[in-house]
Amino acid sequence: MQTFFRHKWIVVIIAILVAGVAWYAMSPADETPNVAPTVTAGAGAPVEQGIVATLLTLRAVKLDGTIFSDQAFLSLRDFSTEIVPEPVGRPNPFAPLSSQARASENSTKGAQIFTQPRR
């Protein structure tokens, strides 16, 4: 009984974890709705009406360039960083670094180490 009172917080946390796992295991699985279109002989009309309504809504949208002359748009600042062109890499990145590069004497076939000769 003394052990229970000494470690009551551990027992409470374990009980909460066991209850959470039991609740998760017993909760019903979420079923994902079938979003694949099924076409039957008389069911095509509601889908087509929805597409027509969407197209009519899009046709009613008017685009004009007045937003570009708005003072709020003109007050925007560009804080992007200019991209500086960098030199292009080597034509063959797998070629040795120089014609003087050679395999070291201690290398094996599986792990070749290329070293520069000492000058």
MODELLER restraints for C-alpha pairs under 7 A, 6 or more apart:
rsr = mdl.restraints
at = mdl.atoms
rsr.add(forms.Gaussian(group=physical.xy_distance, feature=features.Distance(at['CA:67:A'], at['CA:73:A']), mean=6.85, stdev=0.5))
rsr.add(forms.Gaussian(group=physical.xy_distance, feature=features.Distance(at['CA:100:A'], at['CA:116:A']), mean=6.94, stdev=0.5))
rsr.add(forms.Gaussian(group=physical.xy_distance, feature=features.Distance(at['CA:101:A'], at['CA:114:A']), mean=6.25, stdev=0.5))
rsr.add(forms.Gaussian(group=physical.xy_distance, feature=features.Distance(at['CA:101:A'], at['CA:115:A']), mean=6.03, stdev=0.5))
rsr.add(forms.Gaussian(group=physical.xy_distance, feature=features.Distance(at['CA:101:A'], at['CA:116:A']), mean=5.43, stdev=0.5))
rsr.add(forms.Gaussian(group=physical.xy_distance, feature=features.Distance(at['CA:102:A'], at['CA:114:A']), mean=5.63, stdev=0.5))
rsr.add(forms.Gaussian(group=physical.xy_distance, feature=features.Distance(at['CA:102:A'], at['CA:115:A']), mean=6.31, stdev=0.5))
rsr.add(forms.Gaussian(group=physical.xy_distance, feature=features.Distance(at['CA:103:A'], at['CA:112:A']), mean=6.31, stdev=0.5))
rsr.add(forms.Gaussian(group=physical.xy_distance, feature=features.Distance(at['CA:103:A'], at['CA:113:A']), mean=5.89, stdev=0.5))
rsr.add(forms.Gaussian(group=physical.xy_distance, feature=features.Distance(at['CA:103:A'], at['CA:114:A']), mean=4.86, stdev=0.5))
rsr.add(forms.Gaussian(group=physical.xy_distance, feature=features.Distance(at['CA:103:A'], at['CA:115:A']), mean=6.64, stdev=0.5))
rsr.add(forms.Gaussian(group=physical.xy_distance, feature=features.Distance(at['CA:104:A'], at['CA:113:A']), mean=6.18, stdev=0.5))
rsr.add(forms.Gaussian(group=physical.xy_distance, feature=features.Distance(at['CA:104:A'], at['CA:114:A']), mean=6.22, stdev=0.5))
rsr.add(forms.Gaussian(group=physical.xy_distance, feature=features.Distance(at['CA:104:A'], at['CA:115:A']), mean=6.42, stdev=0.5))
rsr.add(forms.Gaussian(group=physical.xy_distance, feature=features.Distance(at['CA:107:A'], at['CA:113:A']), mean=6.02, stdev=0.5))
